């Protein structure tokens, strides 16, 4: 799933390539992709893109006084095209979900792999009309998101750290991969309860969160859209690297699996050398 660093890189890429361009056609090609009907997609045809913004993991393209707001979900992606084939695409064939064609002849496709279709496109007058945007917590890279603001968010939390970091209503933009990376950098178990964090641990977690996301954004900056997935994977130290040596201590990276996802961690760096039980609903080691 694209998370804050990849979506921020897409925002910068589109800001360079899309702003100032005229949209001539937006073609929804998967029945599940379009989540709104008023205003219709034809309302942006003939209008110029004026800005590209990001809200957590959401992309927000401003065009003709409206906002084309997109969430790429787990298996979605944006593919930039300098030129499209003359023949129009056929709906329902392959991963193509939506095509946006510019007056220049190029544009971008939104694609989604797999059979579970969660990619979402909204055309709205205000981004806050999108429920997923309206409920977002603060952006962790915002200038005013300091250590005290982070501590205030955690106050009263009774969840484990991993779940709190992934909650978009608490903090916007962090998903499964970067929560693993943040916790590894902070040297914390993903299952440590938030309420058990002391002041020094809150500071360490905040610093790990900011540095991990900032470093990932910097690695992605300036890359073409098609290279961002590979960059994300190459920059991860523990997530998706089960069985490989930890780059910090050399211990073997381990995994905890759930029904629809998994997490990775280093026992030496994060859990005092103790492996976490890899079975659902078990009493996990702290």
N, C-alpha and C positions, 0 to 999 in steps of 0.2 A: 504494500500500500504506500503510495506517495505520502510523505509526512511534511511537516513544516519546511525543512531545508529544500526538498525537491520542488514543492509548490512555490516557494519563494524564488527559486531559480527559474521556474517556468514563468512566474510573474515578470521577472527581469527580462527574460528572453522575449516574451510577448510585448513588453513595453518597448523594446527596440524594433521588433519586426511587425507589430500589429497596429500600434498607435499611429493615427493619421491615415490609415487605410480605410477604404470604403467597402462595406459588406454588401455583396449583391445577392447572396442567397444563403440560407441556413436550412439544411436538409436533415431532419430526424430520420434515421434509418433503422432504429430499433424501437419497438413499440413501448418499451419500458423507460426510455431515457428521458422524455420530456415530462416534467412534473407540474407544469402550469399550462394554461390555455388562454389567459387574458392578462396582458396583451398577447396576440399571436406572434409567432416568429417572423411573420412577414413585416411586422412593425419596424424591424431593424434593417430591412433591405433598403439600400440606397443611403444609409446613414454612415457616418464616420466614427471610427473608434477613437475615443478621447482619452481613455486611461485604462490601466489594468492594475487592480488591487488584489490583496490577499486578506482573507479572514480565516485564521487558523489553517485548515487544509482546503479551504474553498477558494477558487479563483473567481474574480469579479471583473468582467469586461464591460466597461461603460461605453454605450453606443446609442446615439440618438436620444439621449435623456433617459434611457432604460439601462438595466443591468442584466447581462447574461452571466448567471452565477452557476458554477459547476463544481461538483464534488466527484473526484475520480474513483472513490471507493477503493476496494481491495485490489481489483484487477484492471482498473481503468488507466488509460494513458492518453496523452496528447501528442500527435504526430504532425509536425510542420511540413507543409508541401510548398515548394517553390512554384510548382505547376501541377495541375490536375489533368488526368486523361480527358479526352473530349466526351467520351461516353459517360453518362451519369451512373452512379453506383446503383446496385440492385438492393432494395431493402431485404433484411433478413438473411443476408449471405455473409458469413464470417463474422469477425469481431467488430466491424465498423458500426458505430452507434449514431454518430452525428457528423455531418460535414459542413464546414463554414467556408464559403467561397468568396474571395475578394475580387475587386475590380481589376487587380493586377494579374489575375489568373491563378494565383496561389491561394494559400489559406491553411486551415488545419483540420485534421480529423480527430474525433474522440473515439477511442476504441476500448473494448472491454473483452478480455479473455474469459473462458470458462462458461459454465451454464448458469451460475448464480449472478443475476444482473442487478447491480446496485448503483451503477453510475447514474448520476442525477444532474439534470440541467433545468434551471428555472429562469424564466424571463420575467423580471419584476421591475417595478418602479423604484423600489427601495430595497437594498439587500436585507434589511431587517424583516422584510416580509417572508423570507425563507426561514422556517423554524430552526433548521440546523445552524444558521448564522446567528439568529436572535438569542440562542441559548449559550453561545460561546463564552467561556471565561476569558481572562486577559491574555494578550499575546506575550509569551515569555521572553521575547526579544525586544519588547517595547522599552523605550528609555525610562519610563516611570515604573517598570517592573523591577523593583529593587528587593533586597533581602527581606526587608520588613514587610513589603507587600506579599511576598511569598509566604512568610511565616504566618501572616494574617489569614491567608487562604487555607493553610493547614490546621489552623486552630479549630478544635472540635472534631476533626476528622477521626473516624474510628476504623477506616479501611486499612488495608495493607498498602505499602508505598507504590507498588507496581500498579494497582488499580487506580489509585488517586492520580498518578501522573498521566494515565491514559484517559481520564475523564475530561471530555471536551468542555463540559460545563464548569470545570474547575480551572483548567489551564488549556488554552487552545493550541492544537497543532501537533501534540506528541502522541505517537502511536506505539505499537508493539516493539518495533525495532529500536527506536531512540530511547524508549524507557529502559530497555535492557542496557543500552550503551551508557546512559546517565547513571544507572545504579552501579554498573561496573566501575565507572570513573569515581563515583562516590564511595566505593567499597562497602556497599550495603546489600543485604539480602532483599530480594524482591518481596518477601513475605513479612518483613518487619512492619509491625503496626505503626501508623503515623503518630499515634498518641504517645509512643515510646521514644520518639526522637527528642534528644536534648538540644540545647541551643547550638552547640558546636556541630552536631549532626545536621541540623537544619541549614546552617551556614555551608557545610560541605556539600550538601545536596543541591543547594541553590547554585553554588559555584560550578558544580559538575553539570547541572542543567544548562546554564548559560554558555559555558565553554564548549560543551558537546554540540549544542545547536549552532553556535557561531562558527565553530570549526567546519561543520558540515556545510553550512551556507557558503563559506569561503571556498571550500573544495569544489562546490558546484557552480560558483559564479563564473559566468562567461561561457559555460558549456552549452552546446546545442541541445535541444530538447531530447534528441535521440540518444544522447550519451549519459543522461542523468541517472538512469537505472543502474548502469554499470558502475558509475562513480559512487552511488550510494552503497552498493554491495562491497566494493573494494575498500571503502573507508570504515566499515563496521569491524569492531574488534572482538565482540562475543556473539552478537545476534546472527543466527544462521550458520554458526561455526561449531556446531556440536561435534565433539571428538577431536577437535584441533587443539593445539597448545595455546594457552593464554599468552598474549604478546607481552604481558607484564611480568608474570611469575613462572610461566611454563607449565602450570597444571593443566589438566584436560578440561576443556569446556564441556559442561553438562547441560541437560535439557529437562524441562518439565513440560509434559504434554497435556493439553486440555481437549475438549471435544472439537473445537474449530481453530485452535491456535497452539502455539508453544512459546516458551521463553527459554533463553539461554543465559548462563551465568558461570562464573569461575568460583569453585568452592574455596580455594585458598584466599582469593582477594575479597570474597563477599560473605562467606558463611563460616569462617573459622575452620575451613577444611572439611566441614560436614556436608555430604550430599543431601539435597532436598528430595523427599520422597516423590517419586514420579507416578502418582496415581491420584485420580480425582477423588475429592471429598475425604482425603486422608488427613491425618494430623501432621502437618508439615513441620519439619525441623526449623527452628529459629536460628 
